Amino acid sequence: MAKIKKDTDEKKKFEGATSNMLNSLLEGYKDDHFNYVKSKEYKVSTGSLLLDSAISMGTGVHRLTGYSGSGKTSEALQILKNSLSSLKNSKGIYVKAEGRLSKSVKDRSGVKFVYSSEEWVVGTCFVFECNIFEAVADTLECLSKSAAGQNEVLCMIIDSMDALVLRNDAEKNVSENYKTAGPQALMKKFLARFALPLNKYGHICLILSQVSSAIKIDPYSKEMIRSTSSSGGFGLTHFADYILEFDYNYNSNKILENPSLKFDSEKNKAVGHWVSLTVCKSDKENSNTKVKYPVRYGQTDGNSIWIEYELVDIMLMYELASKKGAWITFEESFRKELEQAGFILPESIQGSDATMEFLENNKALTKFLFDKFRKDLAGDENGAL
């Protein structure tokens, strides 16, 4: 027994020595690591129930890539709006590198944009009009650390990676040679420094870029695995938590006034369209998943995603409602559940359009259903409409 006790004491002494050494090392390198930084984790709604069920947008670097007009900028602004409205002490930074943040885009976003440091307060988004890579990288890195010290959360958008240029190249004559590989190499170095602190500090960074080739991350592909050839190269692909590739907006994606007839710019106009995208990289084991969600034209204040359309489809999909002829009838237990929550839902409503109009006129009910379905579909209670 004495020998066993002696061995145990020696083991504890040895373990205590290594623990003390680790503590000394952590103290000695405290400016070089983030073990003493308390992680901040949260989820922000994409604004779409269908997309929320596929991804859990939160802290980290996320890449939105696709064709012009495919919906990536609108989605980034929707995430920005929801972060500003749902997260405490949240601010936004929009890197306007392309110079295409028009008044109509800002009006549709529902975000308050400011252009001076004095106006940049919680709940607003500062527009950083700059396309010099070094200035953008240094500004975002410094502000992310400063904001964390003030217990603030940042949602940053770089629009777009393709428009950034190295300072040396910007100073050259247009006829001189450019270091075309420079931004990719610098982005890799920037993210190697920036990705870990950004996650620990609890910030979101959305990086937009044009697509120049199909994104493929299937390790069993016979061809060379090339996640993307867009700006940022393999470094950006590696560090991104999510990669969303938005498809081209074809005419077949249009939502028409009369779905049974062909599109006509005068007699049968488009009232919206289906945004189509592929979740190319995800932490939910659903990479290469296709997602489609509806958007509605002519909306302002960040309401372009057609939530009411999604709600009707989801209620029918999960048999909370049934369609018989021209009427939509709601399941009795579902109506009672809503009644207990303080909402009155008619037994039946004539047609999908009338049902969507009913929801549009009952914003509190719409929000309740959005939050309920988001929790059920995505398992997330931190969503913001």
N, C-alpha and C positions, 0 to 999 in steps of 0.2 A: 504493500500500500504506500509505503514511504517513497519508493522509487517512482510510482505512478504520479504521486503528488509533486515530486521534484520535476518530472518531465513536463507536467502541466504548467508548473510555475515558469520553467524555462521557455515553453512555447508562448505563454502570455508576455513574458519579458521580451522575447524576440518580436512578437506582433506589435507590442507597444513601441518598440524602437523604430520599426518601419513606419508606424502611424505618425510618430513624432517627426520622423524625417520628412514624410509627405506634408505634414503641416508646415514645417519650416520651408519646404520648397514652394508650397502654395503662397506663403507669405512673401517669400523672396521674389516670386514671379507674379505678384498680384496685379501688376499693370499689364501682364501679357496673357492672362486667361480670364474666363468669365464664370468660374465656379462660384464666385461670391455674388454674382448678379442673379437676382430672382427672375426666372423666366415668366414672360407674359404670354398667355395663350388665349385666343378667342376665335370666334367664327363670325364672318360677315356674310350676309346674304348676297347672292348674285342678282337678286331681284326676280329670279325665275324659279318657281318650284321645281320644274323639270331639270334645270341645271343644278340646283341645290341638292337634288337627290343623287346626282352623279359626282359632285365634288364638294369639299368642305373648305371653302376659301378662308384662309387665316393668315397668320404671320408668315413671312418669308418672301422669296422671289418667285414671281409667277410670270410666265411668258404668254402673251396673246399675239398670235401671228395669223396672217391671212391676206386675202386680196383687198384692194381698196373698195370701200363701201360694203364690206362683208359683215360689219357690226362689232369689230373688236374695240374701236374707240368708244362707242356707245356703251358697251359692256364694262369697260374700264371705268367710265364715268359713273355708271350705276353702282359699281362696287365702292367707288369713292364717296358717292352720296350716302350710301348705307353706312359706311364707316363713320362719316361725320355725324350722322344722326343717331347712331346706336352705341358708339364707343365713347366713354368718358374722356374728356380732354383730348379730343381728336382734331387733328389739322391735316390739310392736304397740301401737296406740292405737285404741280403739273409742269413738267419740263416741256415747253413749247419749242421743240427743235425744228418742226416742219413749218410752223407759221400758219397752221390751218385751224386754229381754235376760233371758229366764227361765232358771231352773235347768236345765230340760230341754234348752233350746237350747245352753247352755254345756256340758252333759255330752256332747251329741252332737258338738260341735265339736272336742273333743280339745285345746282351747286352755286354758292356765292363765291365768285372769283375775285381776287384782289391783286393789285400790282405794286404795292408798296409794303415794306416791312412793318410800318406802323399799323396798317389795316389787317395784318395777318394775325388773327386771334382764333381761339378755339371755335370750330364750326365753319371755318372758311378755308379756301384753297388758294395758295399763292401761285401765280403764274410766273415761272422762271423762264424768260425768253432768251434762251441760250442754246447754241448747237456746238460749242467747244467742249470736247469730251472731257478734258482734264478739269475744267471749271465745274461741269455737271457732277462728275464723280466726287470731287473734293467737297463740293457744297452738300451733297446728299449724305456723305459719310460724316461730316462735321455736325450737320443738323440732327442726324439720327442719334448721335451720342448726347448732344445737348438736350434734345427733347426728352430722352430717357431720364436725364437728371432732373427734369422738371415734371416728371410723371406724365408726359404727353405721348400720344400715339400718332404716328405719321402714316398717311397713305400716300405713296409716291407713284407718279406715273411718268414714264419716259416715253414721249411720243415724237419721234420714234427713234429706235436704234439706228435705222438706216440714214437718218439725217445728221447724226453726230460726226464731227470731223476733228482730227487732231489739230492742236494749235499751230504746229509747224506747217501743216498742210494749208491751213486757213491763211497763213501769212505768205504763201507762195503765189506766184503768178499762175493763172489758170492753165497756162500751157505747160507748166513744169510737171514732173512726175510726182504722183502721190503714193504714199505708203498705204496701199489698199488693205494690207493685212494688219496695220497698226491698231485700229479700233478693236478688232477681235482679240488681239494679244492683250491690250490694255483692259478690256472688259473682263477677261479671264483673271488678270491680276487684281482688278478692282473687286470682283466678286469673291475672290479668295480671301480678301481682307474684310469684305463687307457682309457676306452672307451670314456668318456666325453671329456677329454682334447684332445684325438686323433681326435675326430670329430671337435672340435673347432679350433685346430691348422691346420686342413686340410690335414691330412695324411691318407694313405691307409695301412691297415694291412691285409694280406692274410694268413690265417692259414690252412695248409694242414694236412689231416689225412686220415688214412685207414678207410674203412667202415667195421663195424662188425655186423651191423644190419640195417634193412631198416629204413629210416628216415620217421617219420609220425608226422604231426602236425595238423591233422584233429580233431578239438575239438568235433566232433560228432561221432568219432570212438567209438565202443563198448569196444575196448581194451584199456588198459592203454596207455595214450598219452606219447610216448617216442620219443622225437625228434631225439636223437642219443645216442648210447652207446659208441661212440668212445672217444678218449682222449679229455679232456676238460669238459666232462659231460654237465649237463643242463646249467651251467653258460655260457659256450661258445656258446651254442645254443641260449640262451636268448639275449646275447649281440651282436650277429652277425646280420648285416643288410641284408646280403644275405647268403643263404646256397645253394650251388650247389653240387648235388650228381652225380658223373660221373659213367655211367654204364660200365659193363664189355665189353671189345672189342671183340665181337664175329666175326667169319669169315664172317657172313652175312653182316657185316658193311663194308667190303672191297670194294674199288672202283677199278675195274679191267680194264686192257687194252682193253678188249673186254667184255662189260657188258652183252652181250647176251650169253656168254659161261661160263662154270663153272671155278672156280679158279684152276689154275695149276701153281705150283712154277716155271715151266720152260716155258710152252707154253702160259700161260695167267696169267701174274704176276699182283700183286696188285700195283697200282701206288699211292694209298692213302686209306683212310677209313673215314667213318662217325663217328665223335665223338657224342655220345649220352649222354644226361644228363637230370636231373630233377631239375627245380628251386623249391627247397623245401621251401624256405622262401624268401619273396620279399616284397618291399614296394610299388609295383605296382599292388597289388590285383590280382596277377596271380600265387600264390603259387600252387605247384604240376603241373606246366606246363612242358611238354616235349619239348626239343630243340635238333635238330641235325644239325651239321655243318661239312663241308668237310675239311680234311687236306690232304696235298700232301707230299709224301715222297721225300727225297733227297734234301730238300731245306735248305738254310742257311740264316743268317741275319734276322731271325724273320719273314720269309715269309712262314711258314709251313701251315697256314690257307689258303685254296684254294679260295681266293677272287674272281678270275675270274670265277670259277665254280658257286659261289653264284650269281654273277652279271648276268650271263646268265640265271640262273633259275629265278631270280627276274624279269628280263626283259620279260621273257615268261609268268610268273605268272600274271604280271600286264598289259599284252598285249601291251607292248612297242615293242615287237617283236613277230613274229609268226613263227611256224615251219611247213613248207610245204614240205613233202618228205624229201630230204636230205638237204634242204636249210633253213636258218634262215633269215627272212626278217624283217627289222626294220620299225617301224611306221614312217610315213613321218613327222609329227609334232615333234616327238622325235628327228629325225635327224636334223631338223631345229633348235631346241633348242640347240643341241650340236654344230651346226655350228656357232650359235651366240656366243657361249662360246669359239670358236676358235678350235673346233675339227671336223674332217671330218670322218663320219661313212658311210661305203659303204651301198648301198641299200640292198644288200643281201650278206651273207657269207655261204659257203657250209659246214654245219655240226657244231655241238657244239664244237668239238675239235678245228676246225679252228677258231671259234669265240673266244674261250679261248686263243688260240695262238695269235690272233690279239690283244687282250687286254694285254697279257703279253708283247707284243712288243710295246705297247703304254702306258707306266706307268703313264703319266700325265692324260690321258683319264681315266684310271682305278681309279686313286685317285679322279678325279672329280666325277665319277659315285658313288664311295664309299661314298664320303661326301654328295652327293645329296640324295642318297637312305637312308643314315643313318639319315639325317635330316627329310626325309619324313616318315621313318618307326619308328624311335625312338624319333623324335622331339628334337634332340640334335645337336647343331652346334659346340660343343666342341670336336668332335671326332678326333682321330689321327689314321692314317692308319698303 
